[in-house]
Amino acid sequence: MLTILHPHLLPAIQNFPAGLMVLMPEKVDRFVLIVKGMKEAILAARIKRSFAVYVAPMNVDGVDSIALITAFFDIPDEPLIVRSPLFAEDAHSQHLVRMLQAPEIDVHFFDEHAREMLAYRAEISLPPVTRSRLEQAQFGKYALDVWRGVDDQMQSWFSVRTETDDLEAVSVQLVESLMPEDIALIDAAITNNSYVGAALATSTVLVRHEPGRLHEHDIALLLRRIFTPEQIIRGPLRIYEKEEIADILVVTENHLIFIQAKDSPNTEQVLANPLSRKRATALKSLKKAIAQLRGAIRYARRQDPMPIVIDGQELTLHVAGLHWRAIAVVKELFNDEFASYSPPILQLARETGVPFIALDYSELTMYTAHLSSEESFVAAIDKVFNVGRERGELPRLRIGPAEEP
């Protein structure tokens, strides 16, 4: 495993939000590609033993340029993708372009918490036309508005890509495993298991048949980027029924945030589900989360302080004077389905008076990677909710490098 052999590389991987990053460790004579992303993309790469990198034409601040779109084919027509804009005077961009022209590389897959799940020796198949595109590419300078424009172009380009574009993509074949493919990672670090309701140690696996507890722990770890351990409460129970109030409560001096999560198994069978089924599952999961959040808010309003049970012990939380928010976290949401997602979300907000939004897990990852404080995190929730309330349909807030709402 890369970070065991080269532990000094771990901080860079931890600080990298997501996507593709190239490293060149000491005493290694080939490029090392870090793929940091969601467990679904990692499993898709393992199943297919490959992934593809599209070198897409872009206009970057008036410069005819390129960008990289990496596709992990869980299903043929609608793969999971990672978008990588490229810019001038940027070592990260230069390394990616050089790496794609190498015949052989090592690829290490890390999840959003910098846990290494897979590693392979890989062979790169680079079509001549694509090699020429890489060699002749020019790049525009980075600016936040330029980044947004390039990101829009990447999404549009990939949605209308052709068979020729597929044939011209760089093929990365995973030919030799560099570590076991079915490991379980056990984490007993106090920093990762110190929130309220945490276990003394946790284990993580790539293939998840029963995702619930693992998924809740992963969300708690994301929230730890912003909140202190004592502010995060996992799995609080009602005082009498001993039923779960919500998956996670975040309680600070100013805010009470209800979080209800819905995930699906991470298995080959689930990844292979057709897109229509994935869309239906997303809406069904969201509606279940909304119903549970409705019950959680009602329980919290019964009395103040609010009694809860954690690990068999009764605690009380003073919540009446706090500003309440609610988030449903679903495995995957689809941009063109928000007309269906928004009405039940806004209805619950009207019933309860609690600003409420839905995020998919990758969005929550980006929120917590780029929003560095409680204030900016809540401001992002409010920005999405207020626009949704005004328009009748919630937007998706795109959060990028060095960006606050």
URPEUR-V63129 format. One record per residue. N is the residue number from 1. RES is the residue in three letters. PHI is phi as a letter, one per 20 degrees, with the letter a starting at -180 (none if undefined). OMEGA is omega in degrees with one decimal (* if undefined). Layout:
n | res | phi | omega
N | RES | PHI | OMEGA
N | RES | PHI | OMEGA
This chain:
n | res | phi | omega
1 | MET | none | -170.1
2 | LEU | g | -173.3
3 | THR | f | 170.5
4 | ILE | e | 178.5
5 | LEU | f | -178.2
6 | HIS | c | -174.2
7 | PRO | f | -179.5
8 | HIS | f | 179.0
9 | LEU | e | -173.4
10 | LEU | g | -179.5
11 | PRO | g | 179.5
12 | ALA | f | 179.2
13 | ILE | f | 178.2
14 | GLN | f | -176.1
15 | ASN | e | 178.9
16 | PHE | e | -172.6
17 | PRO | f | -177.4
18 | ALA | a | 175.8
19 | GLY | o | -177.5
20 | LEU | d | 177.0
21 | MET | b | -178.9
22 | VAL | d | 176.2
23 | LEU | c | 173.1
24 | MET | c | -178.7
25 | PRO | f | 176.7
26 | GLU | f | 176.2
27 | LYS | m | 174.9
28 | VAL | c | -172.4
29 | ASP | e | 177.8
30 | ARG | b | 176.9
31 | PHE | f | 173.8
32 | VAL | d | 179.0
33 | LEU | e | 173.4
34 | ILE | e | 172.3
35 | VAL | d | -179.0
36 | LYS | d | -176.1
37 | GLY | a | -174.7
38 | MET | f | -177.5
39 | LYS | f | 180.0
40 | GLU | f | 178.6
41 | ALA | f | 179.9
42 | ILE | f | 179.1
43 | LEU | f | 178.0
44 | ALA | f | 177.6
45 | ALA | f | 179.5
46 | ARG | f | -178.0
47 | ILE | f | -176.1
48 | LYS | e | -176.9
49 | ARG | l | -178.7
50 | SER | a | 165.3
51 | PHE | b | -175.5
52 | ALA | c | 175.5
53 | VAL | c | 178.0
54 | TYR | e | 175.6
55 | VAL | e | -169.0
56 | ALA | e | 176.0
57 | PRO | f | -177.8
58 | MET | c | 167.7
59 | ASN | d | -175.3
60 | VAL | d | 178.5
61 | ASP | l | 178.1
62 | GLY | n | -179.1
63 | VAL | d | 173.9
64 | ASP | f | -169.6
65 | SER | c | 179.0
66 | ILE | c | 170.9
67 | ALA | b | -177.4
68 | LEU | d | 175.2
69 | ILE | c | -177.2
70 | THR | e | -173.9
71 | ALA | d | 176.1
72 | PHE | d | -165.8
73 | PHE | e | 170.2
74 | ASP | f | 169.6
75 | ILE | c | -168.5
76 | PRO | g | -169.7
77 | ASP | e | -176.2
78 | GLU | c | -177.9
79 | PRO | f | 169.5
80 | LEU | f | -174.9
81 | ILE | c | 172.4
82 | VAL | c | -177.5
83 | ARG | e | -177.4
84 | SER | c | 174.3
85 | PRO | f | -178.9
86 | LEU | c | -175.5
87 | PHE | c | 177.3
88 | ALA | f | 176.7
89 | GLU | l | -177.3
90 | ASP | c | -177.4
91 | ALA | f | 179.1
92 | HIS | g | 179.4
93 | SER | f | -179.8
94 | GLN | f | -179.1
95 | HIS | f | 179.4
96 | LEU | f | -180.0
97 | VAL | f | 178.5
98 | ARG | f | -177.9
99 | MET | g | -177.5
100 | LEU | f | 178.9
101 | GLN | e | 177.9
102 | ALA | e | -179.8
103 | PRO | f | -174.8
104 | GLU | b | 178.8
105 | ILE | b | 168.3
106 | ASP | d | -179.1
107 | VAL | d | 179.2
108 | HIS | c | -177.2
109 | PHE | d | 177.5
110 | PHE | d | 174.5
111 | ASP | e | -174.4
112 | GLU | f | 178.9
113 | HIS | d | 177.4
114 | ALA | m | 174.1
115 | ARG | e | -177.3
116 | GLU | f | -175.2
117 | MET | d | -177.8
118 | LEU | b | 174.4
119 | ALA | b | -176.2
120 | TYR | b | 158.9
121 | ARG | e | -173.3
122 | ALA | c | 174.7
123 | GLU | d | -177.6
124 | ILE | d | 173.9
125 | SER | d | -172.4
126 | LEU | d | 178.2
127 | PRO | g | -177.8
128 | PRO | g | -179.0
129 | VAL | f | 180.0
130 | THR | f | 174.9
131 | ARG | g | 178.6
132 | SER | f | 179.0
133 | ARG | f | 178.7
134 | LEU | f | -176.2
135 | GLU | f | -174.6
136 | GLN | e | -173.8
137 | ALA | f | 170.0
138 | GLN | d | -172.5
139 | PHE | c | 175.5
140 | GLY | e | -178.8
141 | LYS | f | -179.0
142 | TYR | f | 164.5
143 | ALA | b | -174.0
144 | LEU | f | -180.0
145 | ASP | f | 176.1
146 | VAL | f | 177.6
147 | TRP | g | 179.3
148 | ARG | f | 180.0
149 | GLY | f | 178.5
150 | VAL | f | 179.2
151 | ASP | f | 175.9
152 | ASP | f | -179.5
153 | GLN | f | -179.1
154 | MET | f | 179.9
155 | GLN | f | -179.3
156 | SER | f | -177.9
157 | TRP | f | -175.5
158 | PHE | f | -178.4
159 | SER | f | -179.2
160 | VAL | d | -179.0
161 | ARG | f | -175.9
162 | THR | d | 175.3
163 | GLU | f | 177.0
164 | THR | f | 177.0
165 | ASP | g | 178.3
166 | ASP | f | -179.0
167 | LEU | f | -177.8
168 | GLU | e | 179.0
169 | ALA | f | 174.5
170 | VAL | f | 179.0
171 | SER | e | 177.4
172 | VAL | d | -178.2
173 | GLN | e | -178.7
174 | LEU | e | -166.7
175 | VAL | e | -176.5
176 | GLU | b | 179.6
177 | SER | f | -179.9
178 | LEU | d | 177.5
179 | MET | b | 178.4
180 | PRO | g | -176.1
181 | GLU | e | -175.7
182 | ASP | c | -176.7
183 | ILE | f | 169.8
184 | ALA | d | -179.6
185 | LEU | e | 179.1
186 | ILE | d | -175.4
187 | ASP | d | 177.6
188 | ALA | d | 180.0
189 | ALA | f | -178.1
190 | ILE | f | -177.4
191 | THR | f | -178.7
192 | ASN | e | -176.2
193 | ASN | c | -175.2
194 | SER | d | 177.1
195 | TYR | f | -176.8
196 | VAL | f | -178.1
197 | GLY | n | 179.6
198 | ALA | f | 172.2
199 | ALA | f | 177.7
200 | LEU | f | 177.2
201 | ALA | b | 179.8
202 | THR | c | 176.3
203 | SER | d | -178.1
204 | THR | c | 175.5
205 | VAL | c | -179.7
206 | LEU | f | 178.5
207 | VAL | e | -175.8
208 | ARG | c | 176.8
209 | HIS | e | 178.1
210 | GLU | c | -168.7
211 | PRO | e | -165.9
212 | GLY | g | -175.0
213 | ARG | f | 178.3
214 | LEU | f | -178.7
215 | HIS | f | 178.3
216 | GLU | f | 177.9
217 | HIS | f | 179.0
218 | ASP | f | 177.7
219 | ILE | f | 177.5
220 | ALA | g | 178.0
221 | LEU | f | 175.5
222 | LEU | f | -179.1
223 | LEU | f | 178.5
224 | ARG | f | 176.4
225 | ARG | f | -175.4
226 | ILE | d | -171.5
227 | PHE | d | 178.4
228 | THR | f | -176.9
229 | PRO | g | -176.6
230 | GLU | f | 177.6
231 | GLN | e | -176.1
232 | ILE | d | -177.6
233 | ILE | c | -178.4
234 | ARG | d | 173.6
235 | GLY | m | 177.8
236 | PRO | f | -178.0
237 | LEU | d | 172.4
238 | ARG | f | -171.3
239 | ILE | f | -175.6
240 | TYR | d | -175.4
241 | GLU | f | -175.7
242 | LYS | l | 173.6
243 | GLU | e | -176.6
244 | GLU | f | 177.3
245 | ILE | f | 176.2
246 | ALA | b | 178.7
247 | ASP | f | -178.7
248 | ILE | b | 167.5
249 | LEU | d | 170.5
250 | VAL | d | -175.9
251 | VAL | c | 178.4
252 | THR | c | 177.9
253 | GLU | f | -174.4
254 | ASN | d | -169.5
255 | HIS | c | 166.5
256 | LEU | c | -178.6
257 | ILE | d | 175.4
258 | PHE | e | 178.6
259 | ILE | c | 176.7
260 | GLN | c | -174.4
261 | ALA | d | 174.5
262 | LYS | c | 179.0
263 | ASP | c | 176.4
264 | SER | c | 175.8
265 | PRO | g | 174.8
266 | ASN | d | -177.6
267 | THR | c | 179.0
268 | GLU | f | -178.9
269 | GLN | f | -178.9
270 | VAL | f | 178.6
271 | LEU | f | -176.5
272 | ALA | e | 178.7
273 | ASN | g | 178.4
274 | PRO | f | -176.5
275 | LEU | g | -179.9
276 | SER | f | 179.5
277 | ARG | f | 178.2
278 | LYS | f | 177.5
279 | ARG | f | 179.7
280 | ALA | f | 179.3
281 | THR | f | 180.0
282 | ALA | f | -179.4
283 | LEU | f | 178.8
284 | LYS | f | 179.4
285 | SER | f | 179.5
286 | LEU | f | -179.8
287 | LYS | f | 176.8
288 | LYS | f | 179.2
289 | ALA | f | 179.1
290 | ILE | f | 179.4
291 | ALA | f | -180.0
292 | GLN | f | 177.5
293 | LEU | f | 176.1
294 | ARG | g | 178.2
295 | GLY | f | 179.9
296 | ALA | f | -179.5
297 | ILE | f | 177.4
298 | ARG | f | 180.0
299 | TYR | f | -177.9
300 | ALA | f | -178.1
301 | ARG | e | -176.8
302 | ARG | f | -177.9
303 | GLN | b | 175.8
304 | ASP | c | 5.5
305 | PRO | f | -179.4
306 | MET | e | 178.6
307 | PRO | e | 175.5
308 | ILE | c | 175.9
309 | VAL | c | 176.9
310 | ILE | c | 179.3
311 | ASP | l | 176.9
312 | GLY | n | -178.9
313 | GLN | d | 179.4
314 | GLU | e | 177.1
315 | LEU | c | 174.8
316 | THR | c | -179.2
317 | LEU | c | 176.0
318 | HIS | e | -171.0
319 | VAL | c | -172.4
320 | ALA | f | -177.1
321 | GLY | e | -177.0
322 | LEU | e | 173.7
323 | HIS | e | -174.1
324 | TRP | e | 173.5
325 | ARG | c | 178.2
326 | ALA | b | 179.0
327 | ILE | c | 167.9
328 | ALA | e | -179.9
329 | VAL | d | -176.5
330 | VAL | d | -177.5
331 | LYS | g | -175.5
332 | GLU | b | 173.4
333 | LEU | c | -174.3
334 | PHE | d | -174.4
335 | ASN | g | -174.8
336 | ASP | e | 179.5
337 | GLU | d | -175.0
338 | PHE | f | 172.1
339 | ALA | f | 176.2
340 | SER | e | -178.4
341 | TYR | f | -166.4
342 | SER | f | -176.3
343 | PRO | g | 179.3
344 | PRO | f | 176.6
345 | ILE | f | -178.2
346 | LEU | f | 177.2
347 | GLN | f | 177.8
348 | LEU | f | 178.2
349 | ALA | f | 177.9
350 | ARG | f | -179.1
351 | GLU | f | -170.0
352 | THR | d | -173.5
353 | GLY | m | -178.2
354 | VAL | d | 174.2
355 | PRO | g | -168.3
356 | PHE | b | 176.0
357 | ILE | c | 173.7
358 | ALA | d | 176.2
359 | LEU | c | 165.4
360 | ASP | e | -169.9
361 | TYR | f | 179.8
362 | SER | f | 175.7
363 | GLU | f | 178.1
364 | LEU | g | 176.7
365 | THR | g | -179.8
366 | MET | f | 176.1
367 | TYR | g | -174.8
368 | THR | f | 176.9
369 | ALA | f | -171.8
370 | HIS | d | 177.5
371 | LEU | d | -165.4
372 | SER | e | -174.9
373 | SER | b | 174.7
374 | GLU | g | -176.6
375 | GLU | f | -178.9
376 | SER | f | 177.7
377 | PHE | f | 179.2
378 | VAL | f | 178.0
379 | ALA | f | 177.7
380 | ALA | f | 176.1
381 | ILE | g | -176.6
382 | ASP | f | 179.7
383 | LYS | f | 179.0
384 | VAL | f | -177.2
385 | PHE | f | -176.5
386 | ASN | f | 176.5
387 | VAL | f | 179.2
388 | GLY | f | 179.0
389 | ARG | f | -178.7
390 | GLU | f | -173.6
391 | ARG | e | -176.3
392 | GLY | n | 178.4
393 | GLU | b | -177.4
394 | LEU | f | 174.8
395 | PRO | e | 170.3
396 | ARG | d | -177.6
397 | LEU | e | 179.6
398 | ARG | e | -176.9
399 | ILE | d | -178.3
400 | GLY | c | -175.9
401 | PRO | g | 174.1
402 | ALA | l | -176.6
403 | GLU | c | 173.6
404 | GLU | c | -179.2
405 | PRO | f | *
